[in-house]
Amino acid sequence: MMLDFDRLVFAPGVAMVANTVFVNAGLDDAIVLSGAEDIAIIPGTPLFDLVGRVYENDNERGGNGDDLAEFGGRQCYRSWRKGRGNAEYIANVQAMGHGSVFEHASMAFQLTGVSRSLTHELIRHRVGTAYSQESQRYVDAKDIRFVVPPLIANSYDPEASEGVAWKLMMKFRESCQRALDDYIEIQPMLKELCEQAHAAADAGDVKLATSAQKRANEAARAVLPNATETRLLFTVNLRQMFHMLTLRGGEPADLEIRRLAVALLDNCRDYAPNFFAALEEQVGNDGLAEIRSANLARF
Ligand SMILES: Cc1cc2nc3c(=O)[nH]c(=O)nc-3n(C[C@H](O)[C@H](O)[C@H](O)COP(=O)(O)OP(=O)(O)OC[C@H]3O[C@@H](n4cnc5c(N)ncnc54)[C@H](O)[C@@H]3O)c2cc1C
């Protein structure tokens, strides 16, 4: 049997669900605490400009990742009165390699349509990150989807019914369906096995009874492929995101995580456009989108 097309995923889902901005009242307090309230009202000072951007939309919270990084950086030298505009300021701090300034601001992304093999690579990025990933032990996989490897997806023509790409797509669908069939077949058997073991050990224990399903799922998932879709909340600060996009957006990276890196960069630009201006999206030698970083000091 062939897996239904609606169970195939051809691109990741990326949504920025949260990011760090200023609490405006808190910024006011911070300026007073820093003894900089006189400077904050002088037009043309960096602090005046920063406060203006934070209050731009007249909300209780405002500003973006670039603003928070500048606020952090200017703490270091009390440089509230004189200096570069935000874009030049950020570029200069990047060039100096003063990376900790970019750890104050974080973004949280909902990611869907990514494979378990992708997340195995993603979670290797340990510093400045947080991950909350869907559990294959608690969530039953019988309705799961599968991520088509980009090498197959990019060559596949839905109108064609022959050729290597078509053949590979058919093979992929067959293989996923087989795995799914096996999962669905062995899952209840595993549960039964577990319940028998539990009954023999301690009949009537409610905790043991409820964990039988979890035990069955955790064993049954062994037959699912790397392509199995997963979902997660992924939080990352600006510094790590830059590092990650540089490593995972380039030609040596796996194509699926490279595609995710490009999609993440698009989202990042809305939140910290000046910081991420140092990363360029371009077409690689293989004809696919890739990320290149401008010639910066490593931070
Ligand atoms: C193209 C590619 C191929 C890869 N292939 C493989 C592979 O075949 N096998 C494999 O196992 N992995 C592989 N990796 C994963 C790689 O080795 C890293 O684990 C991954 O890229 C995370 O990078 P990181 O350690 O810099 O990130 P993080 O863990 O987030 O660390 C960020 C930075 O913090 C510093 N840091 C973190 N921890 C320490 C520490 N303990 N001591 C000192 N400094 C620290 C380092 O400067 C580091 O760069 C590959 C990665 C890429 C991009």
The ligand as a Tripos MOL2 file, in Angstrom:
@<TRIPOS>MOLECULE
LIG
   53    58     1     0     0
SMALL
NO_CHARGES

@<TRIPOS>ATOM
      1 C1         27.5450   20.3000    8.6380 C.3       1 LIG1
      2 C2         27.5490   19.6720    9.9850 C.ar      1 LIG1
      3 C3         27.8640   18.3410   10.1430 C.ar      1 LIG1
      4 C4         27.8970   17.7510   11.4080 C.ar      1 LIG1
      5 N1         28.1810   16.4300   11.5270 N.ar      1 LIG1
      6 C5         28.1990   15.8360   12.7430 C.ar      1 LIG1
      7 C6         28.4940   14.4370   12.9110 C.ar      1 LIG1
      8 O1         28.7580   13.7510   11.9480 O.2       1 LIG1
      9 N2         28.4650   13.9160   14.1490 N.ar      1 LIG1
     10 C7         28.1850   14.6750   15.2550 C.ar      1 LIG1
     11 O2         28.1770   14.1570   16.3610 O.2       1 LIG1
     12 N3         27.8860   15.9900   15.1430 N.ar      1 LIG1
     13 C8         27.8820   16.5800   13.9190 C.ar      1 LIG1
     14 N4         27.5630   17.9270   13.8170 N.ar      1 LIG1
     15 C9         27.1560   18.6630   15.0150 C.3       1 LIG1
     16 C10        28.2800   19.5690   15.5480 C.3       1 LIG1
     17 O3         29.3990   18.8170   15.9430 O.3       1 LIG1
     18 C11        27.7700   20.3980   16.7470 C.3       1 LIG1
     19 O4         27.3950   19.5120   17.7880 O.3       1 LIG1
     20 C12        26.5700   21.2440   16.4170 C.3       1 LIG1
     21 O5         26.7820   21.9300   15.2140 O.3       1 LIG1
     22 C13        26.2990   22.2390   17.5450 C.3       1 LIG1
     23 O6         27.2970   23.2180   17.5090 O.3       1 LIG1
     24 P1         27.9310   23.8390   18.8270 P.3       1 LIG1
     25 O7         28.5490   22.8010   19.6870 O.co2     1 LIG1
     26 O8         28.7980   24.9670   18.3470 O.co2     1 LIG1
     27 O9         26.6210   24.4540   19.5150 O.3       1 LIG1
     28 P2         26.3590   24.7370   21.0530 P.3       1 LIG1
     29 O10        26.3320   23.4820   21.8150 O.co2     1 LIG1
     30 O11        25.1290   25.5360   21.1280 O.co2     1 LIG1
     31 O12        27.5900   25.6020   21.5120 O.3       1 LIG1
     32 C14        27.7350   26.9390   21.0670 C.3       1 LIG1
     33 C15        29.1650   27.3540   21.3120 C.3       1 LIG1
     34 O13        29.4000   27.4020   22.7200 O.3       1 LIG1
     35 C16        30.7120   26.9300   22.9890 C.3       1 LIG1
     36 N5         30.6110   25.6880   23.7840 N.ar      1 LIG1
     37 C17        29.5060   24.9300   23.9760 C.ar      1 LIG1
     38 N6         29.7620   23.9100   24.7880 N.ar      1 LIG1
     39 C18        31.0560   24.0000   25.1180 C.ar      1 LIG1
     40 C19        31.8940   23.2170   25.9130 C.ar      1 LIG1
     41 N7         31.4670   22.1130   26.5460 N.pl3     1 LIG1
     42 N8         33.1810   23.5870   26.0410 N.ar      1 LIG1
     43 C20        33.6480   24.6870   25.4310 C.ar      1 LIG1
     44 N9         32.8960   25.4870   24.6410 N.ar      1 LIG1
     45 C21        31.6110   25.1530   24.4880 C.ar      1 LIG1
     46 C22        31.3830   26.6810   21.6560 C.3       1 LIG1
     47 O14        32.0460   27.8570   21.2530 O.3       1 LIG1
     48 C23        30.2140   26.4180   20.7520 C.3       1 LIG1
     49 O15        30.4840   26.6810   19.3800 O.3       1 LIG1
     50 C24        27.5530   18.5270   12.5520 C.ar      1 LIG1
     51 C25        27.2360   19.8780   12.3850 C.ar      1 LIG1
     52 C26        27.2230   20.4610   11.1380 C.ar      1 LIG1
     53 C27        26.8520   21.9280   11.0020 C.3       1 LIG1
@<TRIPOS>BOND
     1     1     2 1
     2     2     3 ar
     3     2    52 ar
     4     3     4 ar
     5     4     5 ar
     6     4    50 ar
     7     5     6 ar
     8     6     7 ar
     9     6    13 1
    10     7     8 2
    11     7     9 ar
    12     9    10 ar
    13    10    11 2
    14    10    12 ar
    15    12    13 ar
    16    13    14 ar
    17    14    15 1
    18    14    50 ar
    19    15    16 1
    20    16    17 1
    21    16    18 1
    22    18    19 1
    23    18    20 1
    24    20    21 1
    25    20    22 1
    26    22    23 1
    27    23    24 1
    28    24    25 2
    29    24    26 1
    30    24    27 1
    31    27    28 1
    32    28    29 2
    33    28    30 1
    34    28    31 1
    35    31    32 1
    36    32    33 1
    37    33    34 1
    38    33    48 1
    39    34    35 1
    40    35    36 1
    41    35    46 1
    42    36    37 ar
    43    36    45 ar
    44    37    38 ar
    45    38    39 ar
    46    39    40 ar
    47    39    45 ar
    48    40    41 1
    49    40    42 ar
    50    42    43 ar
    51    43    44 ar
    52    44    45 ar
    53    46    47 1
    54    46    48 1
    55    48    49 1
    56    50    51 ar
    57    51    52 ar
    58    52    53 1
@<TRIPOS>SUBSTRUCTURE
     1 LIG1         1 GROUP 0 **** ****
